Amino acid sequence: MTRSEFLSWPHKAITLLGMSGVGKTTLAYKLPRSKWFHYSGDYRIGTKYLDEPILDNIKRQAMKVDFLRDLLRSDSIYIASNISVHNLEPVATFLGKIGRTDLDGLPVKEFKKRQKLHRTAEIGAMRDVEEFIVKAQEIYGYDHFINDAGGSLVELDDERTIKTLADNTLILYLKPDQQLERELVQRAIDDPKPLYYQEPFLDKKLAEYLSEAELESPEKVVPDEFVRWIFPALVAHRRPRYEALAKEHGYTLNARLAEAITGEQDFLDCVASVLD
């Protein structure tokens, strides 16, 4: 797509690609809500594809409390997930962290089961983009569409999903500089969050961690400590994948430039500049 083609595109549709925390959601919310339909991949995952597993997970925890168990069994109360675009905690809580169960960690088998469910859900959510672009225009009357994709998009290894996004949206990779990458790592150290990993990568890194920490099994792992340890490796693992996807199917925008965007015109100018 050329600069002029992009600027004259009557119904712009853009996928924001990049590591969690790089500024995709912040950038999406700088665009006027009256004109841009904000599609959150994680929200779609939580409200459609993982809705039931998320609720089942919450109910399992509630059933451990005598008072709540009796009320649930008698249908005196019900449990619902209050997920929103701004509150995706139910998805993260379901995904969980590997390690000691007394520290809210998950056994390896259960952790991998949830990882597979999340992968399937993310594929479904990204394939839905094509349908939602049409809905955004025909039902809701939005001019443009922004797809706020999850950071693990590049680890799905699903050609049909990538083709769907490449055929229907302009893929824009927000590339962090070294300083921003260090900031992302520090945030993960300060506040470790559940993450998606490709299984071969997880198996390799988990074995390395157990050896370095001199732990006999994953059941001995402190969940937050493992996330802190693996996150820099995950950033390095994903970096070439983002770059390869952007090179083949999209474009790259310096994430620092994205930080400076203040509104729609700034955004359009930045995107147009990378198309040159």
C-alpha positions in Angstrom: 0.0 0.0 0.0 1.3 3.4 -0.9 1.0 6.5 1.2 -1.7 8.0 -1.0 -3.6 4.7 -1.1 -3.6 4.6 2.7 -4.7 8.2 3.2 -7.5 7.8 0.7 -8.6 4.4 2.0 -12.2 5.1 3.0 -12.5 2.4 5.7 -9.1 2.0 7.3 -8.4 -1.3 9.1 -5.2 -1.6 11.1 -3.7 -4.4 13.3 -1.4 -3.2 16.0 1.3 -5.8 16.6 3.9 -5.9 19.4 4.9 -7.0 22.9 2.4 -6.6 25.7 3.1 -3.2 27.3 4.6 -1.6 24.2 1.7 0.8 23.9 -0.8 -0.8 21.5 -3.9 -0.2 23.7 -2.8 3.3 24.7 -2.4 4.1 21.0 -5.8 2.7 20.1 -7.4 4.9 22.7 -5.9 8.0 21.3 -8.1 7.6 18.2 -11.6 9.2 18.3 -14.0 6.6 19.6 -16.8 8.0 17.4 -14.9 7.0 14.2 -12.7 4.0 15.1 -14.0 0.6 16.2 -11.6 -0.7 18.9 -11.4 -4.5 18.6 -9.5 -6.0 21.6 -8.3 -9.5 20.9 -7.9 -10.3 24.6 -11.5 -9.1 25.3 -12.8 -11.3 22.5 -10.9 -14.2 23.9 -12.3 -13.7 27.4 -15.9 -13.0 26.4 -16.4 -15.7 23.8 -13.7 -18.4 23.6 -12.6 -18.7 27.2 -15.8 -17.5 28.9 -16.8 -20.9 30.2 -13.3 -22.1 31.3 -12.8 -18.8 33.1 -16.0 -19.2 35.0 -15.3 -22.8 35.8 -11.9 -21.8 37.2 -13.5 -19.2 39.5 -16.2 -21.6 40.6 -13.5 -24.2 41.5 -11.9 -21.7 43.8 -15.3 -20.7 45.3 -16.2 -24.3 46.0 -13.1 -24.5 48.3 -14.9 -22.1 50.7 -17.6 -23.8 52.7 -19.9 -20.8 52.9 -19.7 -20.2 49.1 -19.9 -23.9 48.2 -23.3 -24.3 49.9 -24.7 -21.2 48.3 -23.5 -22.3 44.8 -24.9 -25.8 45.2 -28.3 -24.5 46.2 -28.3 -22.0 43.3 -28.6 -19.2 45.9 -25.8 -17.2 44.2 -24.3 -17.1 40.7 -20.8 -16.1 39.5 -20.2 -13.9 36.5 -17.0 -12.5 35.0 -16.9 -8.7 34.9 -14.4 -8.6 32.0 -14.0 -5.4 30.0 -11.5 -3.9 27.5 -10.0 -2.1 30.5 -10.1 -5.1 32.9 -8.7 -8.3 31.4 -7.7 -9.8 34.7 -10.1 -12.8 34.4 -8.2 -13.9 31.3 -4.8 -13.5 33.0 -6.1 -15.3 36.1 -7.2 -18.3 34.1 -3.9 -18.5 32.2 -2.1 -18.6 35.5 1.6 -19.2 36.3 3.5 -22.4 36.6 4.8 -23.6 40.0 3.9 -24.1 43.6 0.2 -24.6 44.2 0.5 -23.1 47.7 1.5 -19.9 46.0 -1.4 -20.1 43.5 0.8 -21.8 40.9 -0.3 -24.5 38.5 1.0 -28.0 37.8 2.8 -28.3 34.5 0.0 -30.5 33.0 -2.8 -28.0 33.9 -0.7 -25.1 32.9 -0.1 -26.5 29.4 -3.8 -27.4 29.1 -4.7 -23.8 29.6 -2.0 -22.6 27.3 -3.5 -24.7 24.5 -6.9 -23.4 25.2 -5.6 -19.9 25.0 -3.9 -20.5 21.7 -7.1 -21.9 20.2 -9.0 -18.9 21.6 -6.5 -16.4 20.2 -6.7 -18.0 16.7 -10.5 -17.7 16.8 -10.4 -14.1 18.0 -8.0 -13.1 15.2 -9.9 -14.9 12.5 -13.0 -13.1 13.7 -11.4 -9.8 12.7 -12.6 -10.1 9.1 -16.3 -10.5 10.3 -16.0 -7.6 12.8 -14.6 -5.2 10.2 -17.9 -5.6 8.3 -20.0 -5.4 11.5 -18.2 -2.3 12.6 -19.3 -0.5 9.4 -22.7 -2.0 8.6 -24.1 -2.4 12.2 -22.3 0.2 14.3 -21.5 2.8 11.6 -17.8 3.2 12.3 -15.6 4.5 9.6 -12.4 2.7 10.6 -11.2 -0.3 12.5 -8.3 -0.9 14.9 -7.3 -4.4 15.9 -5.5 -4.4 19.3 -3.8 -7.8 19.0 -2.2 -9.8 21.8 1.5 -10.0 22.2 1.5 -13.7 21.6 0.1 -13.4 18.0 3.5 -14.1 16.5 3.7 -17.4 18.4 0.5 -19.0 17.1 2.2 -20.3 13.9 -1.1 -20.4 12.1 -0.9 -19.4 8.5 -4.6 -18.9 8.0 -4.8 -16.5 10.9 -1.9 -14.4 9.6 -3.4 -14.4 6.1 -6.8 -13.2 7.5 -5.1 -10.2 9.1 -2.8 -9.5 6.2 -5.7 -9.6 3.7 -8.1 -7.5 5.7 -5.9 -5.1 7.7 -2.7 -3.1 7.5 -0.3 -4.8 10.0 1.7 -2.2 12.0 4.5 -3.5 14.3 5.3 -1.1 17.2 9.0 -1.8 17.5 10.6 -0.9 20.9 14.1 0.5 21.1 16.6 -1.0 23.5 15.6 1.3 26.3 11.9 0.6 25.9 12.7 -3.2 25.9 14.5 -2.7 29.2 11.5 -0.9 30.6 9.2 -3.7 29.5 11.5 -6.2 31.3 11.6 -4.1 34.4 7.8 -3.9 34.5 7.7 -7.7 34.3 10.1 -7.9 37.2 8.1 -5.4 39.3 4.7 -7.0 38.4 5.0 -10.5 36.9 2.0 -11.4 34.9 0.7 -14.6 33.3 2.0 -15.2 29.8 1.6 -17.4 26.8 4.6 -19.5 25.7 5.2 -21.9 22.8 5.5 -25.3 24.3 9.0 -26.1 23.0 10.3 -22.7 24.3 8.6 -23.3 27.7 10.0 -26.8 28.0 13.6 -25.7 27.2 13.5 -22.7 29.5 11.8 -24.5 32.3 14.6 -27.2 32.2 17.2 -24.4 32.3 15.5 -22.7 35.2 15.3 -25.9 37.3 19.0 -26.5 36.7 20.0 -23.0 37.6 17.8 -22.8 40.6 18.7 -26.3 41.7 15.1 -27.4 41.9 14.1 -31.0 41.5 10.7 -30.4 39.9 8.4 -27.7 38.5 6.2 -28.2 41.6 9.0 -26.4 43.6 9.0 -23.3 41.4 8.0 -20.0 42.9 5.6 -18.8 40.2 6.5 -15.1 40.2 10.2 -15.8 40.2 10.0 -18.0 37.1 8.1 -15.3 35.2 10.7 -12.7 36.2 13.4 -15.1 35.0 11.9 -16.1 31.7 10.5 -12.7 30.5 13.8 -11.3 29.1 14.2 -14.6 27.1 10.6 -14.3 25.9 11.3 -10.8 24.6 14.4 -12.0 22.7 12.4 -15.0 21.4 9.6 -12.9 20.0 11.6 -10.0 18.6 12.7 -11.8 15.4 9.2 -13.1 14.9 7.7 -9.7 15.1 10.2 -8.4 12.7 9.7 -11.2 10.2 6.0 -10.8 10.3 6.2 -7.1 9.7 8.7 -7.6 6.9 6.5 -10.1 5.0 3.0 -8.8 5.7 3.2 -5.3 7.2 5.1 -2.3 8.3 7.2 -1.2 11.3 6.8 1.9 13.4 9.2 3.0 16.1 7.2 2.6 19.3 8.7 5.8 20.7 7.1 7.7 17.8 3.8 6.0 18.7 4.2 7.3 22.2 4.3 10.9 20.9 1.0 10.5 18.9 -1.7 12.8 20.4 -4.6 12.2 18.0 -5.9 10.8 14.8 -4.1 13.1 12.4 -0.7 12.3 14.1 -1.5 8.6 13.9 -2.4 8.8 10.2 0.8 10.8 9.4 3.0 8.3 11.3 1.5 5.4 9.4 1.8 7.1 6.1 5.4 7.9 6.8 6.3 4.2 7.2 4.5 3.4 4.0 7.0 5.7 2.1 
